[in-house]
Amino acid sequence: MTAAENVCYTLINVPMDSEPPSEISLKNDLGNCDLSAFLTSFPPLEKGDVKLKTEALKKVIIMILNGEKLPGLLMTIIRFVLPLQDHTIKKLLLVFWEIVPKTTPDGRLLQEMILVCDAYRKDLQHPNEFIRGSTLRFLCKLKEAELLEPLMPAIRACLEHRHSYVRRNAVLAIYTIYRNFEHLIPDAPELIHDFLVNEKDASCKRNAFMMLIHADQDRALDYLSTCIDQVQTFGDILQLVIVELIYKVCHANPSERARFIRCIYNLLQSSSPAVKYEAAGTLVTLSSAPTAIKAAAQCYIDLIIKESDNNVKLIVLDRLIELKEHPSHERVLQDLVMDILRVLSTPDLEVRKKTLQLALDLVSSRNVEELVIVLKKEVIKTNNVTEHEDTDKYRQLLVRTLHSCSVRFPDMAANVIPVLMEFLSDNNEAAAADVLEFVREAIQRFENLRPLIVEKMLEVFHSIKSVKIYRGALWILGEYCSTKEDIQSVMTEVRRSLGEIPIVESEIKKEAGELKPDEEVSVGPAQKLVTEMGTYATQSALSSSRPAKKEEDRPPLRGFLLDGDFFVAASLATTLTKIALRYMSLVQEKKKQNSFNAEAMLLMATILHLGKSSLPKKPITDDDVDRISLCLKVLSECSPLMNDIFNKECRQSLSHMLSAKLEEEKLSQKKESEKRNVTIQPDDPISFMQLTAKNEMSSKEDQFQLSLLAAMGNTQRKEAADPLASKLNKVVTQLTGFSDPVYAEAYVHVNQYDIVLDVLVVNQTSDTLQNCTLELATLGDLKLVEKPSPLTLAPHDFANIKANVKVASTENGIIFGNVVYDVSGAASDRNCVVLSDIHIDIMDYIQPASCTDAEFRQMWAEFEWENKVTVNTNIIDLNEYLQHILKSTNMKCLTPEKALSGYCGFMAANLYARSIFGEDALANVSIEKPIHLGPEAPVTGHIRIRAKSQGMALSLGDKINLSQKKTSL
């Protein structure tokens, strides 16, 4: 039976605080009044009995579910409860007859069930449609043919009832009876086919069609053939079933594709988003023709744009990404890049991120120009929008996408750079840093664009607000200004940004002359005005010639220095040294050389003077003093060696870094393409679709079944598709000892956001254990969803109890508890067996992730919880230890392999991972090999872990401590 055919479950709420009633008290409640008296007279006092019987019946149902055997109550319920016409009683009776044992120990039907069968025959002829419909639903769950046989005429008659609720449940009842006991209604497919032809209600047609699909597919196809042109006019629930039928038929018999593919094309235009989604997915599996792929992709894009739910958008985007993974489909999707970019109108950042990544994967030389135009427009739009956290992040995404486009297609860089460089003066430092990184790479890679970039950089230089961006801009200008005019322009901009020099003297003068006599408040000339009432009014204006605060008038660089940020001064000194050395090589006139050199040295000297004075908020550091002093010494000596270091070696270092980064990107792209390309071995058998047997075709995975299982959370891994194999792979956690009265062990199934405990409880005594209850409690961010129901265990009996635990965050959790029970017939208190603790491993929730160096540094500075772990291991190789830590913690190494290659006795690497709850975990590994202790000495050092939450940092540290030492096999 497929998952789609499973009947629904009835959920019953069990109150845990009440004591279980006895069989005698239940008999008194159920039969507390004579039946004839109850039916003939309805005095007000006796009407309350229905409520009492309702409560008693609920208790009976709960006790039977808990394993109690109540044979004496069966006749009581038939005599005093079954004849009642109360709707609540009738609903409860349906549940009762579903769970109560209907046969004797030797398998024969109980005599009392004949009376029950007669009662339900009357209910199937009841004038109330709810009672008829709910009775028909109950019959779907009956497994006794002797009970169903007398009811068949009444069930058939329900197909002609006036109300659709009765008719659609009658179809379901006939379907389940036909599937389980075909001899009771052998003509069911023909009967339902005739019913389907004449039926008008959409839900009834859907149920009837669903039955024909599973019971008699040929009849279903015959019906579909007669109305295939009207499919678009059907309701969406029927259209979904038609899509499923077409998929199953074409999957089993590929020759039928041509017959139904036009119908699937038509359903792409359905008004229901669900039908369009399923039709597009079916079309892709049925045909790999470019027109079919394009139609399906276009349908997906329309769904993303029109649907308001972001979850739906992300699901459909994933389907588009899956399409792209197929090499033959990628070419078709490349023509739809502009349509895909329409999704950027969605405000959700996650949707935009996936869309940009998809567009970047699909971009080619044919559409890159259009892509860049759209992205430029989006960047400009973000500049005009009110500042918001997501706006800033979206701008960063756009900048990075344009960066990648320009690297892959150098011709586009000239169009992109002027637009992006405007954002160097942006208030959002992260977006400006991304632009700066892009500009630095572009100016190194594309020599023809250097004049344009330098010109644009000089234009925006004075308006840069962030000191970090200012330092980067200074470095680029100092490194790539190669003409005399550009060098002089840089010096002019630096002087403009620094303000009047010497800085200390001008600041002291400004402090002393802050209030001047001519800056007094003056009153402007009075002005006569006529009001709305016609009277005269006099208006005067107070004006002051006093300037704004001096901080607002300060040039940017001067402001940074007075705030105590002298690291930018060290960068400025390096830049001035580079351009001064380059100027001396370009200009032969000695006087001009000395003049430029002296100006550069004067600027450095005045900054040193300022740093030593008391004017800045923070004094200059020794490192910055050493750097500026070194630059002064270099300019005073002008040695060729220093000239080479400043003007050649720096650029070579950048070139090496960029080439290593590009090589790493190419390697990752190559790995991705190798994954996507299906490798076929020379000796693989060739599969011809026309020669494939039907049973081989049907063995392929059913997409509808897989999607339904995924929705139910039952997706199984490919390597453990067999449930028995998946259980064998799990470690059994023993909860009690073998000598305990109750033995318990558990399988711990970790899903994404919850943990399912499958606990086996074994009664090892010769007594019946009543109210055997598994009591659980949790420690950490774990929450028990519901308490397991109590059981009754016969002597040496066993049972499985399942408990769900919700997980709220990534930290080590502990589940502990006990098993309590009563011994049947004993007068003692409840017995208790304490369970061993179950430890939940943090690694089940941590997944490797990647981020940029800038993001890593930013998070490292922001996260307040740090856990320092001392390396204590028996591993003697640095690289082997790093790989061992990566494997143990599920983290990803952000440091490139090239940087870790070679052997020098020490190693430093950055690691990053993210939990399924969106929590970030950072780690910095600093290890060394103590050579003086010999070649067999183990690795030493520290691992520093940082996280936003204390639990994450501590749990990850515990995991590293536990797994540091390599166990010998």
N, C-alpha and C positions, 0 to 999 in steps of 0.2 A: 504494500500500500504506500503510495507516495505521500509526501508531506502535505500536498495540496488536498488530499482526500481525508486527512485526519479530522475526526469530529472534535468539537470544542470541549474544553474541560469546564467543570463547574467548580468554582472556588467557594469554600465554606469557611467562614470566620469562626474560630473556636475560642470562647472565653476561657482564659487560663486560671481565673481566680475562684471558680466555683468547684465544689466537690462533686464527683460523679454520683448520679442518683442510683438507687437500687432498682431491680426489675419489678419489685412489688409496688414501689411508689409510682413507677411509670404506668403499671397496669391500672392503678387507681385513678391516675390523671387521665389516661386515655379512655377508660370506660366508666367514668364517674357518674354517668346518668344512663338510664335505660334508653335504648335506641328508639323504641316505639313512642315513648313519651317525648323524646327530643324531636321526632319528626312530626307528631300530631299537634303538639302545643308549643308555643314559643313565648313563655313568660319572660319578663325582663331579666330575672335572676339566672335563667338557664342560658341566655345568650352569651354570658361570660364564659361558658364552657368552651366555646370555640377558641378563645384566646389561650385558655389553659392547655387545650389539646395541641395547639400550634407549638407552644413552648415544649411540651412533652415530646412531640414528634421530632423537634430539632435535637433534643437530648438523645433520643434513640439513634438518629442518624450519626451523631458525633461518636456515640459509643460503638456502633458497628464499624465505623471507619477506624476506630482505635483497636479493633480486633475482638471486641466482645461478641459472644454468641448469645442471642436472645430469642431462642426458638419459641418460647411461650408467648411472646408478644405478637406473633404473626396473626393469629386468629382474632386477637383483641383489636388490632388495627383494621382488619377486614370488617369486623362487625360494627365498630363504633366510629371509625374515622373515614373509611373508604366511601360511605354513602354521602358524606357531607358535600355541599355545593360551594363552600367557601373557596375562593380562588387561591389564597395563600396556602391553604391545606392541600389543594390539588397540586400546586407547584412543589411543595415539600414531598408529597407522595411520589411524584415522578423521580425525585432524587432517592427516596427510600427504596422504591422497587428496582432502581438501577443497581444499588449496592447490596441489597439483601440477598443471601443465598437462596436460590430458587430450586435447588435439587437436593435429593437425599445423598448420604455418603456414597451410595452405589451408583450415583449419576442419574437417577430417575427424577422426573419433574414432580414437585410436591403437589399433593391433591388440592391444597388451598389455592394454588395459582390459577385453577379453573375459574374460581370466583373473581380473581383479579382480572383475568382475561375478559370476562363478561363485562366488568366495570369499564374497562378501556374501550370495548366495542361500543358501549353507550356514549363514552366521551368523544369517540370519533364521529358520532352522529349528533353531538350536542349543538344546539343553535348558536352558542357563543363561539366566534371564530378563534378567539385567543385559546380557549380550552382545546379546540380541535388541533390548532397549529402546534401548541406546546406538547400535546400527546404524540403527534406525528414526529416531532423532534426526539421525544423520548424513545420512540420505536427504532430510531436509527442506532441506538446503543444496545438494543436487545440482541442477545446471541442464542436464544432458544427458539428453534424452529417450531416446536409444538405450541408455543405461545403465539407466534405470529400467524400461523396457518388460519385460525378462525377469523382473524382480523383482515385478511386480504380483500374481501368484497368491500368492506367499509373504507379501506385505504384507497382502492380504485375509485370509489365514489367521490372521495375528497378531491380528485383531479378536476371535477366539474363544479366545485364550490364557487359561490359568487365572489368570495374574497381572495385576493392574491396571496395573502399571508398563508392561508390554508393550502392553496394550490402549490406554492413553491416548496413548502415543507413536505407535501405529499410526494413531490418529485424526488426530494432527498431521501425520504423513507423508502420509496420504490427502488432507488439506486442502491442503497445499502443492503436492502433485502435481496435484490438481484445479485449483488456481488458476493454475499455470504451464503445465500440459499437460493440458487438459481431455479431449483425445481418448484419453488413456491409461486413464481411469476415468470415463466419461461418467455412470455411474449413482451417483457418489459421494454426492450428497445423499440419494437414496433409501436407499442402503446405510447411511449414518450415521443416518438417521431411524429405521430398523428397529433399529439397534444401540442408539440412545438409549432407545427404548421398553422394551427388555428389560434394559438395564444397571442395576446396583444401586450401583456405586461412584461416589462423589461427584465425584472428580477426572476420571474418564472421562466422566461425564455433562456436566461443565462444558466439557471440550474439545470434545465432540460438539456441544453446544448452541452454543458459540462458532463452530464451523465453519458450522452451519446459518444463524446470524445473517448471516455474511458471504457464504455461498455460495448459500443458498436461504432467504430471509427468510420466505416464505410457509409453508414446512414448519416453520420454527421457531415461527411463530405458531400453526400447527395443533397442534403438540405442546404449546405453552403453554396453549392453550385447553382441551385435554383434562385438564390437571393444575393449572389455575389456583387451584383451591381447596386444593390440597396444597402450594402454594408455601412456606408458613410452615414446613413440615416438612423442606424441602430444606436441604442444607448451605450455609454462608455463601458459598462460592466460586461455587456455582451461582446463588444469589440475586443476587449482584453482577452476573453476566452477564445475568440476567433483567431487572434494573433498566436495564442498558445497552440491551437490546433494546427495552424499552418506551419509553425515551427516544428512541431512533432512529426507531421506528415513528411515535410521536406527533409527533415533530419534522418528519418527512416527510409525514405524513398526519394533520392535526389531527382529522379526523372519528373517528379510532380512540381518542381520549382517553377517552370515556365507557366504552369496553370494558375499559380497563386501569387506570383511575385507582383503582378499588377495591383492585386488587392492590397498588398502591403504598402505599395507606393501610395495608394489612395488614402490609407489610414495615417500616413504621415501628415495629412491635412486635417486630421480629426481635431475637434474642439477641445478634447480632453488631453491635458499634458501627459497623464499616465499612459494613454494609448499611444501618443506620439513617441514617447520614450521607449516603450516596449517594441513598437513597430520599427523604430530606427535600429534598435539592438538586433532584432530578428533579421532585418534587411542585410545588415553587415555579415551575419553568420550564413545567410543564404547565398549571397553574391559578393564577389570581390571585384566586380566591374567598376571602373572609375565613376560612372554615372550613379551607381547605387551608393558608393562610399560618399560621394559628394552630397547626394540627397540626404543621407543619414547625418552627415556632419552638419549640414545646413539646419537640419531639424534640431540637433543638439544645441547649436548656437542660438536658435530662436528660443528654445526652452530656457537657456541660461539668462537671456535678456528679459524675457517676459515674466519669469517666475520671481516672486518677491522673497521667497525663503532662501537664505544664504546656504543652508545645508543642501538644498536641492541643487543650487548652482555648483557647489563643490563636487557633488556626486556626478553631475552631468559633465563637468570639466574633467573629472577622472576618466570618464568614458572616452572623451576626445583624446586625452593623453594616451590611453590604451590604443586607440586607432593609430596614433602617430608612431607607436612602437613597431607597427608592422611596416617593413620597408616599402612594400608596393603601395600602401595607403599614404605614405608620407608625401609623395609627389602631389597627390590630389589635395591634401590639406594645405600644401604650400600656396595653392591658388586662393585659399579662403582666409589667409592671414588677416586681411583687412576686415573681414567679417568678424573674426575672432576678437580683434581689437575693439569692437563695439561693446564688448563685455566690460571694458574699463569704465563705462558709465556707472557701474555698480560701486557704491561707496565702501563696501567691505574690503579691508586690506588684504585678507587671505585670498579672496577671489581674484583681486588685482594681481597679487604676487604670482599665483598659478598661471593666470592669463599671460602675463609678461614672459614668464619662463617658457610657456608653450609657444608663444610668438617668436621668441628668440631661437628656440630649437627648430622652428620651421622656416626661419628667414633664409632667403637665398639671394643671389645677385639680381634675380628678376624682380623681387619685391622689396628689397632693402630700402630703396629710396622712399617709397610710399610709407613704409614702417617708420622711418626716421622723421618724416613730415608729421605723422600723427603723434609720435612721442614728443616732438618739439612743441606741438600745440598743447599737449597735456602738461608739459613742464611749465609753459607760460600760464596755463590755467591755475596751476597750484600757487603761482606767485600772487594771483589776484584773490585767492580764497582766504577767509579769515583763518588765522593760525590755529591749528589743531594738531594734536599729537599724530593722528593718522595721516594728516596732510604732509607733515614733515617726513614721515616714513615712506609715504607714497612717492614723494619727490626723490628720496634716496633711491628707491627702486627704479624710478625712471632714469636717473643719472647712471646707475649701474648698467641698465639695459642699453642705453646709448653708448656707454663706455665699451661694452662687449661688441656692439654693432661696429663701432669705429675700429676696434682691433681686428675684427674679422674682415671688414670691408674698408680698407684705408681711404678709399675715395670719399667716404661719407664724413670723415673727420673734419674737413674744412667747413661743412655745413653745420656741424654740431657744436664745435668749439665756441664760436661767438655767442651762441645762445646760452650755453652752460656757464661761461665765464662771468656772466652777470650775477650768478649765484654765489660767487666768492665773497660778496659783501652781505650775504644772507645772515639773518640772526641765528638760524639753525646751524650750529657748528658741524653737526654730523653730515648734513647735505653738502655744506661747503667743503668739508674734508674729502668727500667722495669726488666732488668736482676737481679738487686740487690733485688728487691721486690720478685722476683721468688725464688732466693737463700735463702732469709730470711724465706720464707714460707716453702721451701723444708727442710731446716736444722732443723726447728721446728717439722715438721710432720714426717720426716723419720729419725729416730735415727741411722739406719744402714748406712746412707750416710754421717753422720757428719764428720768422719775422712777424707773421700774423698773431701768434700766441704772445710774443713779447709785447707787441703793440697793445693788444687787448689787456694784458696784465698791467701795463703801465697806466691804462685808463682807469681800471678799477682799484688800483693799489691803495689810493688814499681813502677809499670808502670801506676797506676791510675792517670789520668790527672785532673779529676773534683773534687773539694773540697767536693761537696755534696755526691758524690759516696764514697769518702775517709772516710767521717764521718760514712756512713752506713757500710762500710767494717770494720772500727774500732769497731763499735758496735757488729757486728757478731763475730769477732775474740775474743773480750772481753767476750762475752756471752757464746760461745760454745767451747772454748779451755779448755779441761778438763784434759789433761795429762801434766806432768811436761815438757816433750820435746816440746809440742806445745806451752806452755806458754813461755818457753825460746826462741822459734823461733819467737813468736810475739814480745818479748822485743828486739830481735836482729833486726827485720825488722823496729821497731819503731826507734831504735838508728840509723839505716842506713838511714831512711827517714828523720831523724832530723838533721843528720850531726854532726859536731864537737860541743861539749859543753864545757863550758858555751857558749851560742849562742852569747851573747852581746860582750864578750871579743874576740871571734874568728872573729866576723864581723868587730870589730874595727881594729883588726890586719890586716884583709884583705883590709880594706879601706886604712890604713896607708901604707901597703906594696904592693899597687896595681902595681906600676912600679918598677921593679928591674933592676939592672945594666946588668945582664946577659940576659935580654929580649930585647937586641938591635937587629936591623935588620942586617942580615948577607947576603953576596952574595955567592951563591953556585959556585963551580968550573965551569969555562967556558967549553963548549962542542962544538966540531966542527961537523957541519952537511954538507951533500952534497945536494944541491937543485935539482929540476927537470931539471934545465938548465945546470947542471954539475958544477956550481960554488960552492965555499965554503962559508958557513955562520957560524957565531958564535952565540951561544945561551947561555944566563946565566939566572939563576932563583933567584929571590928575595925570601927569606924565613924569617919568623919571628917566634921566639919561644914564642911570647906573647900569653897567653891563650885567649880563647873566653870570652865574657862578663860573669861577675860573676853570672848573673841571670840564664844563661843557665846551669851553673855547679851546681846550688843549688839543693839539694835533694828536693823532692816534698813537704814534710811537712814543711820544713824550708821556702820554697818559699811562701806557703800559709800564714805562720805566719808573714813574712816580708811584705806581701801585706796587712796586717791588719785584716785577717780573723781569729779571735780568738775564734769563735764558735767551730771550729774544735779542738782547744786546750781544750775546756771544754769537748768535746767528748773523747779526748785522756785521759784526767784526769780520767774520769769515767771508761774507759777501763783499764787503769793502776791500778786503785783501785780494780777493779773486779779480774784481774789476780793475783795481789799481795795477796789479801785475799785468793784466791783459792790456790796459791802456798804455802802459810803458812799452809793450811790444808793438803796439799799433802806431803810436806817435813817436817820431824820432826826435822832436825838439825837446831838449833837456829842460828848458824852463817850464814848459807845460807839464812834463812828467813830474817834476818836483812839486809844482803847484798842486796837481791832482793828488799826489802822494801825501803831501802835507795836509790837505783838506781831510783826507780819509783818516790820517793819524790824529788830527784835531778832534774829529767826531768821536773816535775811540777814547781819547784822553778825557774829553768832557764827560763821557758816560762813566768812566772809571771814577772821576772826581765826584759825580753825582752819587754813585754807589757807595762811596766812602762817607758821604755827608749824611746828615740826619733828616734830609728832606723826604726820601722815599719811605713808604709804609714798612717795607722790609729791606734790610741791608743786602748788598750784593754778596753772593756766595763765593767761596774761595775758588771753586771750579770755574766760575764765570770770569773771575779776575785772572786766573791762569790763562784762560782761552784768549781773552782780549790782549793780555800782555804778550802772549805768543804771536798774535797777529801783528802787534806793533813791532816786535822784534823782526818778524819776517819782512815787513815793509821797510824797516830801517836798513836791513842787510841786502835784500833782493837777491838771494842766491838762486842759481838755476835749479838746484834740487827741490827747494821749496816751491818754486814756480811749477815744476812738474807735478808735485804732490797736490797742490791746490787746484790746478787747472786741468789735469789729465786723470789722475788717479780717482778723484771723486766721481767723475762721470763714468769711468770704467766700472766702478763698484755698482752704480745704478744699472748699467748695462748688463752686468752679470746677474744682478737680482731679477731684472725683468725677463732675461732669457731663461733663467731657471724657472720662473713663474709660468712663462709660456710653455716651456717643456712639460711642466707638471700638468697644466691644463690639457695639453695635447694627449698626454698619457692617459688622463682620466677619460677624455672623449673617446680615445681608442678602446679603452676597456668597456665603455658603455656601448659602443658600436659592435664590439665583439659579442657582448651579451645579447644584443638585439638580432644579430645575424644568426640565423639558424644554420648550424653546421651540419652537413650531411656527409656521412662517411661513404667511401667508394663502394663498400659492400652492403650498404643499406638496401632493403628491398624497395622496389618502386610500387607505390599504391595507385591503382587505377580505380577511379570512382565507380565506373560502370561495372567493374568486375568484383566490387566489394560485396560480400554477403550481407544480408540484412541484419543478421545478429551482430556482425562486426560493426556495422554502422550504429546500431543502437547502443553499443558499448561505450560510445563517446559520451562525454559529459553533457548532461542536459542543462542548458543555461537557465531555464526557468526554475528547475529544481535547485541549482546552485544559488541563484539569487534569493530564493525563498529560505534556504538554509542560512544564508548570510544574514538575512533580515531577522531570523530567529536566533542568531548568535551561535549557530552550530557549525560554523565553517571549520572544516578539518584540514590539517596540514597534509600536503601531498604525501610526505614520507610516512605519515601515520594515518592513512585513510581508514584502516581497519580499526574499529573501536577497541578491540581486544589488544591490538598492537600498541595503541596509544596508552592503554592502561598499563601494559607491561613496561613501557618506557618510564612510567612514573615511579617514584620511590614511595613505598608504603610507610606511613608514619605510625609506629606502634604507640597506642595511647594508654593501654593498661598491661599488666603482667599476665602471663599464661595461667597463673594460679588464682587470679581474681575471680569472684563469682560471675562477673560480666567482663568478657574480653572485648576490647574495642580497638580497631585500627582504621586509618583514614587515608584516602587518596586526596591530595590537595590539587584541585584544578584551578590554575590562575588564568582568568580571562582578563580583558583589558581593564575594566573598572571594578570588577568584583572577583571574589574567590568563592568557589564552590567546594565545600567539604563533603565528600562522600564517605560516610562513616559506617563501617560494618560493626554491628553489635551482636554478640553471641552470648546466649544464656548457657553457662557451663554448669548450672545446678539442675537438680531433679524437681525443682519447684516451678510453679507458674509465676512469672514476674509481672505484676500489674503496674500500670502507670509508669512504665519505664521511660524516663525522660532524659534527653541529652541537654544539659544546661551549659551554655557557653558564655564566656565574657571575653572582652578584647582589651588590649593595651596598645596605645599608639593611635594613629588616625584610621582605625578600623571601626566599622559599625555593623552589628548584627542586624540583618534586615528583619527577620522574623524568628520567633522561637520555634524549634521543631516540635511537632505534635507528640504527645505521649503514646506509647505502644504497650501491647500486652504480648509477652513472649512465653510460649509454651516451654516445657522442659527441653533443654538442649536445642531450642529453636534459635534462629538468627534473623536479623532484619537489617535493611540498609536505611540509614537516615541521611537526608541531605540538608545542609544548612548553607545559606548565602551570607557572605560578609562583604559589605561595600568598602571600597578603598578610596580614601579622600586625598591622600598625598603620598609622596615617595619618602617613606622612612620605614625602618625595620619595625614590624609589628609582631605581637605575640597573641595567640589565641589559647586560652586556657579554660578549664571547666571540669565538670564531673558528670557521672551518670547516677541518677537517683531512681529508686524503684521500691515497690511494696511487694512483699511475699504473700501470695494468696493464702488466706487462712491464718496467717500469723498476726498476733496482737502487738507486735513490736513496732517501734517508730520506723520511719522511712530509712532505707539503707542507701549508702552513698559510696561510690568508687571514684576516687580522684584521678583525673586524666593527666597525662604528660603534656607539657606545653608544645604548641606548634609554632615554630618560628617562620615568619613570612620573609622571604629573601627580597631585598631591595632590587636585585638585578632583574627581576621579572618586569620591572617598570621603567628601567633605564635603557635608552636607545642611543646609539652613536649619532652625533649631529655635527654640523660644520658651521663656522661663522668666520667673519673676517678678523684680521688682527686688531683692527680699530675697535670692533664690537667686543672682542675678548678683553682688551685693555679697559674699555668703558665698564663692562660688567665686573671686572676684577676690582676696579676702584669703587663701584657702587655696593657690591655685596659685603655685608657686615660680618657674616659668620665665617670664621676660618678654623680649619682643623689641620694641625701640623703633625704628620706621621713620620716617624723615624724609620728609615729603611733597615730592616732586620731580615736578611735572606741568606740562603745558601747558594744563590746563583752567582756565578763569577764573571759573567759577560754582561756589559752594559746594555747592549742592544737586545739581548735575550731577556733581560729583566724588564725592559720597557715593553716588549711584546707580551710578556707574561702579565703585566699590569693591565695592558689594553684588553687582553682576553678575559681577565678576571672581573673587570669593572664595566665592560661594554662601552668604554669611552673611545673617542676617536682622536688620533694624534694630529694636531693642526700644524706642527712643525714639519716642513717638507723633508722628504727622504734624503734629498741631496745635502741638506744641512746636518742631518744625523749620520751621514756616511763618513767613512774614515775612522781612525782610532787615535784619540789624543788623551785618554785617561779620564775624561769627564764628559758629561752629557747633560743638556738641559732641553726639556720639551714641554709644550703646552698641550693639555688634553681637554676635551670638551664633550659633554653629553647632555641630553635633554630627556626629561621624564615624559611619560604619556600625558601627564597633567600640565605640561608646559613649564615645568621648573628647570632652571639651568644649573648645571654643575660644572665647575672649572677646576682644573688641577694643574699644578706646575711641578714637574719632576726635575729635581737637581741631584744628580748622582755622580759618583766618581769611583775610580778603581785605585785603591791604595797600593801603588806599585812597590813601596818600601816593605810591604808585608809579604811580597812574593806573588807569583802568577796565580796561585790557587786561592788567593784572598777573595772573600765575597765582596759584592758591591756595597758601598755605604752612601749615605746622603739623606735627603729629606723629600717628602712629597707634601706640598701645601694644597689643601682643598678649600675652595670658597664656594658658598652657596647663599641663596637668599634666606633660606630657612635653616634653623639650627638642626632639625632632624635630618635633613638631607646631608649636611656636612658631617655630622657624627656617624650616620649610617654608612656613608661611603668610606669614611675613615676606618670604621670597624671591618668593613668588607676587605679593604686593602690589608689591614693587620692580619686578618684570618688567612688570606690567600697569598701572602708574600713569599712564603717558602715553597719551593717547588718540590712536590712529592715525587719520590722515585717510584717508577713503575715496577 
